[in-house]
Amino acid sequence: MSTEVWWRLTAAVALAYVLAMLAPLLKRLLPKSATRWIGWILLPAIWSCVLLIPPDRIGVRALAAFLVNEVALKVVDYFRCERTGGLREYYWLLIPFPTLAVVFPDHKRRLARRDNPWPHILRLTAGTIGILLGILVLYAARHIDALRSNFWLDHFVKVVFFLSTIESISQVLYALERLAGFAVTPVIHHAFLSRTPAEFWRRYNGRVHDWLIRNVYSPVGGRRAPIRGVVMVFVFSALLHELMFDVATSVLDGSQLLFFLLQIPAVLVSGPLERFARRTGTIGRIVVHAVTILFLTATSVLFFKGMSRVFPIVYASQPPW
């Protein structure tokens, strides 16, 4: 990465933080009834900081989008929930560690008593090895003829690679956070064990899941209107991911939007699937698990379409688009 691009990335993230730090000033300028909307009001301005990165630097734009989005989610959560911890607590929330601790006050939950460090050191080591192996597999796959000639086999391998690698990243972050004394749970909690689509999304990025529950699901009805809540959560996720990928790649694609919208019916039928699995025993659980794997593998082609534009090395074969 050139020096200019590095400075542009730094400037984009720094500007997002400056806007977030100035957010409390709006609290004095706006009527009290509008205080809860401060985060939503600032959202477009914070997200637009990504545009400081040249459009041809797709990977850097994607990184900036991730970093800036974390700031945006924190600002929305803090002001929408009308937290009264004072400026010190708000600015402490903006510190990007623990990673994706975007729900106040999850960022400051400390262990009452320090963990034994050795399990976390082993987790850190294993996670680092897992990340390196994932990268090695990704590069090696480009030289395997079976993967280069069969897109669906290639895609399945990439899904397995993706899940194992992000699980390893999650374990590394979790180990570092626990060693630092934070009472957190992993960002991703064994998503590959999910038996239904709903369980997958509960296990996948649990910290943002909590943000969506508090800032989207509950405001539109929550448990009183669960179907509406699920629909709105995935509509918001669809728009958010589509925006991030479109800004990163400078292409209005629609694949992220469609991917997350397709999860709505799958999550809504997860309850009946779970009941079917319980009634039919081991065979039912195997069937439901297999259906979940097939569904997520098939629909994730849409997600990986955007990923392949950010990281061209993703596929060894020629994608169908």
N, C-alpha and C positions, 0 to 999 in steps of 0.2 A: 504494500500500500504506500503510495507516494506521500511525501510530507504534506502536500496541499490537501489531499483527501483526508489524511489523518486530522488535520486542523479543522476541516469542514465537519468531520464526525464529532470532534470535540465541541465545536461551536454549536452544532445541532442539539446535542444532549445538554450542554450548558444552558442554552437558551430555553429549553424545555424546563429545566430546573429553576431558572430565573422567573419564568412565568408562574410556576408552581409556588415559588417563594413569595411572589407578589399577590397571590390569590387572597390572602387575608385582608388586603386593602379593599377589595371589592365588598367585603363584609361590612365595612364602614360606609361604603357609598350606596349600596343597594338596600332596599327595604328589608326588614327582618323576614318577611314572608318569602323573599327570593333567595335567602341565604343557602337553602338546600340545593339550589340550582347552580351555584358558583362553579362547581366542577364541570357540569355539563356545558356551561357557558364557555369555559376556557378550553374545552376539549378540542375544537377545531384549531385553535391557535397553537396548542401544544403539539398536536399531530402534524401541523404544517411545518414544524421545525425540520422534519425529515427532508423537505424539499431543498434544504441547503446542500445536500449531497448531490453531485452531478448525476443525471439519470443513467449514464452509462456505467456507473459503479453500482451495479445491482446488489451484489453481496453486502457492500457497505451500507446501502440504503436499507436493506433488510435488517441488518444489525441495529441501525439507528432506530428503525421502526419498533423493534423489540424493546430497546432501552427507553424510548420515549413513551411507548404505550404503558410501561410499568408506572411511570410518573403519572400519566393521565388517570389510570385506574385508581391510584392512591388519592389523588385530589378529589375525584368524584365521590369515593367512599367516605372520605373524612367529612366533607361538607354536607353530603346528602343525609348522613346519619347524625348531623348536628352534634359532633363531639365537642366537648368543652375542656379539653385538656390543656388549652393554652398554646401559644406559639411554639414553645419549646417542644411540646409533644408532637405538634404538627411537623416541625422541621426534622425531628428525629424520625418520623415516619418516612420522610423522603429519602433517607439513607438507603441505598440499594442492597442492603444485607440485613436479614436473610433475603434471598432471592424470591421475588414475586410475593412477598408478604404484603399484599395490597389491601388487606382488611384491617382496619384499626380495632384493637391495639395488638394484633398478632406479631407485629415487628418487635415488640419489647417483652414478650413472654420469656422469662428466664427460668432456668432450671433451679428448683429449690435446693438441689444438691447435685454437684457435678457428676456426670457419668464416668464410669470406668473408661479411660481413653482407648484401650487396646481394641475393643470391638470396632470403634470408629476408625482407628488407624487401619485395621484390616479392611473395613468397608471402603475407605479412601483408596487403598492400594488396589483392591479388586475392581472398583469402579474405574480407576484410571486405566487398568489393564483392559477392561471391557471397552472403553472408549477407543483405545489404540487398536484393539482387535477389530472393532467396527470399522474404523477408517481403513485398516489393512484389507478387510473383506471387500469394502467398497471399491478400492483400487484393483484388487485381484479379480473381482467379478468381470471387469472389462476385458479380461483375457480368457474367459471361459466360453467356449463356443456354444455350449448348450444355452447359456444365458443370453448370449448375443443374438441367437437365432429364434428365441422364444420369449416374446414380450411378457406373457402372463407368468411364466416361471421366473423371469427376471424380476417382475413386479413383486411376486410373493417373497422372493429372497430379500428385496429391498424393504418390504414391510417388516419382516423379521429383524433385519439389520436396524431399521429405524427404532423399533420398540426396544431392542436390546441396548442400543446406544443411548437413547434418552433415559432409559432406566439406569444405566451406568452413570450418566451425568447427574441424575437425581440423587443417586447414592453418594456421589462425591460431594455434592452441595450439602446433603443432609449430614454427612460426616463432619464437614467443616463447620456447619452451623451448630451442631451439638458440641463439638470440641470448643467452640467459642462461648458455650453456655446458654444457647437459645433453646427454649422448649418448643421445638417445631416437629412436624411430621414431614415425611418426604414429599416433594412436589408431585412425583408420580409413584403410586403405590402398587407395584406388580400388576400393571394394566393387562399383561398377557394372560393373567389368570381369570379374566372376566368371563362370565358365563352368558351375559346378555349385553346388548348395546348400552342399556342404562347403567349397568355396573361398570362397563368400560369407561364411560364418561365420569362416573364418580371417582374412579381410581386415577384417571388421567388428569394431571394438573389440578390437584385438589385445592390448591390455594386460589386459583382463578375461579374454580367451581364455587368456593365459598363466597367470592365476590359477586358472582352471578346470582347466587341464591339471595344475597342480601340486597343487591342493587337492581335486580331485574325480576327474579321469580317472586319474591315477597311483595314488592310494590304493586304487581299486577294481580294479586290475589293469593299467591302462595298455596297453602294446603286447602284453602277454600275454593280455589279454582285451579287445580293442578294441571289440567290439560292446557289451559291458557298460559299458565306459567311456563310449562315445558316449551310450548310453541314460541313464546317471546324470548326465552333464553337462547334458543337455537337461531332465531331470527337475528338477535343481537350478535351472537357469535359469528353467524354467516356474514353479516355486514362488516363486522370488525376485521375478520380475516380477509375478506375480499378487499377491503380498503388497504390493509397492510401489504398484501401481495401486489395489488394494482399500483400502489405508490412505489413499491420496491422495483417493480419490473417496467413501470410506465406503460402497462398494457391493461386495458379493461377486459378482463378475461371471463369472469362469471363462474369459474370452476369451483372456487372456494365457497361461493354463495350456494351453489347447487349441492356441494358435498354436505354442508351443515344442514341445509333444509331437508335433505334425504334422511338425516338422523332423527328427525321429528317422529315420523311414523314408527321407526324402529324402536325408539325409546318408549313410545306410548304402548307398544305391544310387549314390552319387556316384562310387565307384570304377569300377563297370561302365560308367557313363556316360562317364567319362574315357577308358576303354579303347575304347569304341565310337567316340568322337570321333577318337581317334588312328588307328584302323583305317580309318575312312571319309573321312578327309581334311577338306577345307574344308566340304563339305556336312554332314558329321557334326558338326563343331564348331558350325556355324550352328544345326543342329537342337537340339543339347544346350543351347546358350546360350539359344535361344528357349524351350525347355521350362523351363529354370531361371527365366527372367524371368516366364513365365506362372505357374509354381508360387508364386514369392515374391509376385507381385502378388496372386494369388487368396487365399493364406493370410494376407497382411498385412492383409486386411480385419479380421481378429480383433485384430491389434495396434493398428490405427488406431481400433478401437472404443473402446479405453481412452484413446487419445490425444485423441479428439474430446470425451471427458468432461473431460479436463484442460484442453484448449484448444478451446472450442466453435467457433472460427472455422475449424477444419481443413477441414470439408466445405462446399462451396458448395451441393450438392444435399441432398436429404433422405435420410439414411442409412436402410437397411432395418430398423434396430432401433428 
